[in-house]
Amino acid sequence: MENTRFKRAVATGLAGAMALSCASCMLFGPDKKEIVEAADTFASAILKKNPDKILKLTNEKDLGAFPDLFEEDNYSEDELEFFDAVGDTISYEIDEESVEVDKDEASVDVVFTMVDYEEALKDGDYADIDEVLDAIEDCDDMEEFTVTFEFEKDDDEWLLTNFKDKGFGKIFFYYTYELNLTPPISDLLDYTDCWSSDYGLFSDVCFLEDISEYESVLSFDVYYEGSLYVADQIPTMTSSGNLIYCDYTDPDYADLPEGEYEIVLKCNGVEITSMSTTIEGYDDTYDDVDPDPTGASSEGVEYNPYYVAEGELGEYVVAVDWWDDNGDYTYSYTYGIEYDIYFTSDLTWDQAKEITYSVYYVDGNEQVLLAENAPVMGNRTNADSGIPNEDGYIYIYLGYPTDEVWTGDDYLEEGTYYIEVYNPDGSYLMSDYCYIEES
């Protein structure tokens, strides 16, 4: 909204009479009128955000990075709507009494008025841009500041000479304002899953679509028995962008206290969802179960009751096992770890061999990538011929290091290891943890 108001304090008749008798006392002489008009033209070009015209009205060879300020590709749609809303509130008034002319140089003060957008948005979080625009429209608080325009005459044209002064930057300072919108990603929530071990809390939060653009504003708190335990933990975003992990382990890998825990996922500090789990006195053993619904024997198979298999091959998974562990998903010092996945006999090796996986080392609350999208290391049955083993099921093994033969002089580092397994189409299949402890 442009509003150019000229203060004209001298009546036309009086000015005409004085012009005949006392030209030196004129309040609004020809030069001053030119300066007012030049200031009006330049201020109008500013509010129209027209860098090309602004450059023509200055003595600058270029405007540096100023034109980039208006490149729409640099901003989101929400930001562009915010800029338009604030820009529409800007008006200016030329203080004609401040005009000074000294031969080929001149100056004049221009008073800009605009909505105090920071005051308008100070009251809290906004779910979407419409709420922001309403707050700006309803705001009666305005801020006013003065910018001095300095001109120099070039032939018959007055050109602005001080465009790079800080005062001009204040006009568009609202372009640096950071919108903190709380996106309605709770509407995209698909499901949550939460479980625990004696040393950690683990949760999956799945969304209906990719929410990776919000990764930087997601966090979670952990509550123990109703009281805040740890705050502002950073969740892990998977490569698909629609699944995140809100996992917490003790920084020293000590056992967590037994009791009720709640994990609260937040976006921009606002709760999106919460999950609960209980840490009990684990006996650190798995139950033997029959992994095959046909009734085949499963003797010796350690079944992990905490895994959740999903996607293309999820229906075929019947059991998992950390091979050669201590029987409780822990290892004493070892050169390598192996994760076995048991399938029904309906799965073929052609399908299973397309599975990939990644391995992470859990360092406190950060996950350090060790191996990414590694292929299946092999199978321990005749799966390639389509013949299940004597117990009626087939299984594949994944490991770290990913070489077929583990060699070397160094044991794997003590701590928690996390494996994430993917279907042949790249979607999430399942994940699990193991722990390497001192022997």
N, C-alpha and C positions, 0 to 999 in steps of 0.2 A: 504494500500500500504506500504510494508516494503522496506526500503532502508538503508542497512548497509554499510557504507563506512569506511574503515580503512585507516588512514593516515600512509603511509609507506615512511619515509623520507630517509631511509638508503638503499643504493643499496646492492644487495645480495653479490656482490663480495667484497665490502668494509667491510661489516659486517663480512664476513668469515675471511678476513685477520685480522681484529681487534680481532676476537674471539680467534685467536691463540696467539696474543701478549698482549692483554689488556682486559681480560674478565670483569674486574671491571668497564670498561667504556662502556659496551654494553648498547645501548639505548633500546633494545627489547630482554631482557633475557627470559629464560624459565618461570619464575614466572609471569613476566609481560604479557607474551603471554597467560598464563592460565587465568589471570584476565580479559584480553580483551575478551577471548572466553566465560568466565563465564558471563560477562556483556552482550555480544551479545546474548547468550542463554536466559538470563533472560528478556532482552528488547523485544526479539521476542515473548516470552511467554505472556508478558504484552499486546502487540499489537494483539495477537491472542485471548485475553480475555479468557485465560485458567486457571481458579483458581486452578485446581488440580495440574497442572504442576508448577504453581507459588509456591504453598505450598511446593512441593518437592524440590524446589531450594532455600528455605529459612530455617532458623533455628526455624521458628515459629511452634507451635503446632497446631494452627488454624489461619485462616485469619479473624476471627470475622464476621462482616456483609458484608465484601467485596464480597463474592460470590453472595449475594443477588442482587448486583448491576447489574448482567447480567441475572437475571431471567426475561425472556420475558413476563411472565404473569403480571409483575408489570407495564407494559407500554402499550400504545396504538400502533396501527400499524404505525401511523404517527410518533410517538416518536422513534420507532425502526428504521424507515427509516432515520430519522434525525441522530441518533447515528451512523448508518453505514456510512452515507455520511461524517460526520466529522471524524470518525475513519479512513476512507480511505485516509485522507490527512496527517495522522501522519507519520513522519519518524524520524529516530534517527541517530546520529553519535557519535561514541565513541572517546573521546579525549584521545588518547593513551599517550600523553605527560603528562597527569594528573595522570597516574597510580602511586600509591605508595604501596610498599610492605614492611611490617615489620614482618618478621617471618611468623606467621600464620594469620596475619591480613592484609587486603589490601583495597584500595578504588580506584575508578575511576569516572570521570565525564562523564555523557552521556547527549548530547545536543538533546533535542526533538524539532521538528518543526511541527506546525499544522496550519490549516486555522484559521484566526481570525473570528470565526463564529458570535460573537457579532457585530463586525464591518460589516460583510456581511448582517446581518439582521436588522440593525439599522434604515433603511429608511422607515419602515412603516408596515402596516398590510398585511398579506398574506392570500389569500382565501383558499389555500389548500397546501398540503405538496409538490406538484410538484413545486410550485413557490418558496418554501423554498430551495428545492434541487437545483434549477437553480441558485438561488442567491449564494449558497455556491460554486457551480461549477465555477461561473463567478468571484468569489472573488480572487483578487491577494494579498490581505493583509494576511501576515502570522505572527504568533507569535512564539517566540523561548524562551525556558527556559531550565535550566540545573538542572539535578538531580544527586546527588552524590550517587553512589552505594557503599555500604560498605560490605565487605566479611570477612568471617572467615573460615579457613580451617578445615574441618572435615574429618579425614582420608585423602583420596586423592581427596576430592571434596571441591570446594569453594562454601559456602552457603551465601546467602544474609542475613544480620543481621538487616537492618534498614527499612524494608518494610513499617512500620507504620509511617515513617516520612512524613511530610506534602508534601514534594516534589512529592511523588508518587501519592498522591491524586490529584494533579494538572493535571496529565495526563488524568484523567477521569472526570474532573470537568464539562465537557460538559453534563454529565448525569444529572446534576442538572438544566440545562437550561429549562426554561418554554416556551414552544411553545405557541404563541398567534395567533392561526389561526382564521380568520373570516369565519366561516362555511357558505356555500351557503344555509342557511336555508330559504332565501328569495324564493328559487326555490320550497320550500315545502309549501309555504303559500297557504292556501285554501281560506279564506275570513276574513274580518274584519267587526266589527260592533261598532259604537260609538254613545253615547248619553250623555245627561247631565240632571242634575236637578239644582235647584238654589244653592245647597250646594256641588255639586260634579260632576266629570267627570268619565264616565264609558266606557270601551271598551273591547270587546272580540276579540282576535286574534286566529284564528283556523288554524292548520297546518294539512297536509295530513298524517303525521305520528308522532310518539313520538319524541319530541325534548328535553326531560328532561335532557339529558346529557349536554345541554348547559345552564341549568338554572342559574348557577353561573355567567355567562358572559352576561346575559340579563339585560337591564335597559331601562328606558324611560325618556324622557324630556317632559315638558309641556310648550307650547308657548301660550302667550296671546296677541292678536292683533299684531302678528309678532315678539314679543320680548320674550326672555326666561323668563318663570315664575318660574318654579322649575326644577332642573336638577337631573339626576341619581336616579330616583325613582325605587324601586324594584317591578317588576310585580309579580303576584301570579300565580303559576303553579298548574293546577288541577291534580288530581290523574291519569287521563288518559295520561298525558304528551303531549297531542296535542292541548290543549286549555290553553291560559293564559289570565289573566285580567290585564289591565293597567288602574287602577282606582286611582283617586286622589280626596281627600276631604280635606277641610281646617283643619289643626290640631286642631283648636278650634271649628270646625263644624259651622263656620260662612259662610254666603252666599258668593259665589264667584262673582266677578264683572261680569256684563253682557257684552257680546261680543263674539268674535270669538276665539276659542281655537283649538290648534293642539297638538296631542299626537304623539311623534316620538319614535318608538320602535327601540332599538339598540342592536347589538351583538358585544361585544368587542369594544364598542364605535362607531361602524359603523352602519348607518341607515339601517334598514331592511324594515320598512314600516311606513306610517304615516296616521293618521286619524283626521278628523276635526269634530267639533260640535259647536253649538252656544248656549250660555246661554241667555235666554230671560226673560222677566218679567212674571214668571209663576203665574197663578191664583190658583195653587195648588189644582185643582179639576180634577176628571176624567169625561169623557163623558159617559153617559149611552148609551150602544150599545146593539144590539141584538146578544147574544152569539150563538144562534142556527140558522143555515141557513134555518131551516124549517119555521121560522117565529114566534116561540114561544115568549112569553113576557119575557122581561129581566128587568122589573122595579126594581129598587133598587140595581142592580148589578153595582159596580164601576169597570170599565174596565181600566186596566193599559196598555196604548198604547206602553210601552217601552219594554215589554218582547219579547223574541224570543224563540219559542219552537222548539226543534230539535229531531231527532232520531226516535226511534221506536214508541213512542206515540205522537210525536209532532203534527201530523196532526189532532189529536182529541182535542187539547187544543183550546178553543175559548175565554176564559177570565180568569182573575185572580183578586184576591181581598185581601187586608190586612183587615181582618175582625175586626170590632169594632174599627177601627182607627178613626182619626178625619176627615176622608173623603179625606185626601191628603197624604196618606202613612206615616203620623206621628201619634204618640201616646203621650198623656200625661202620666205621671207616671202610670205604669201598672205592674201587676204581670206576665203577659205573652203576647206573640204575636202569632197571628194565620194567616196563609197564605192559602187561598182557591184557588183551581184550578178547573175551570169549563170545562167540556168535552161535546162533542156531545153525543147523546144517543147511538151511535154506540159502545162506550166503555163499557166494563163489569167490574164489581167489581173484578173478578178474575184477570183482567189485572191491574186495578188501585191499588189494594192492594199490588202489588209487587214493587211499586215505593218507593224509599228511598230518604233521603235528609240529608244535613248537614247544620249547622247554625254556623255563625261566628260573632264575635264582631269586628268591624272595629276600630282599635286604631290608629288614624293618618293614616299612609300608610301601616300599618301592619294589617293582619287579624288573630284574635285569635280564634282558634277552640273551639266551645262550645258543639256541638253535631255532631257526625259523623255517616253517613249511618243509620240514624234512620228510623224506619218503619213508614208508614202512620198512623196517629193517628186515623182516622176513616172517615166515609162519612156521609153526612147529607141528604141523599136521600135513596131511596130503590135500590141503585145500586147493592147490593148483590143479589137482586131478578131479576135484569135486567130491572126494571121498572124505567124510569126517573121520576123526580118530575113534578109537575103540569106545570112548565114552559118549559118542554121539554128537559131538560139537567140534567146531574148529576155533582156533585162535591165532592172532597175530601178535607180534611183539614190537614195541617201540622203545627206544632207549636213548641214553645220553652217557658218554659221548655217542654220536650217531654212527661211528665206525662199527663194522661188524666185529672187530676184535679190539678189546680194551687193553691197551698197553700203556706203559709209562711208569714213571717213578713216583708220581704224585697221586694221592687220594683226592677224591672230590672234596671240595670245601664243606665244612660242617654247616648245617643250616637247612632251610626249607626249600624244596624244589617243587615247581608247579608245571604240570604238563597240560597243554590244551590241544585237543584232537579235532580234526576237521573232516567233514564228509568229502566225497570226491568232487562235489560241486563247490567246495570252498566254505560252505556254511559250517556253523559250530556243531560238533557231534557230542563232545563231553570234555570234562577236565577233572584233574585230581591232584593231590599233593602227596609228597612223602618227605621224610625228615632224616637227614644224616646226622648222627650223634657221635660223640666220642665213644670209642670202644672201651 
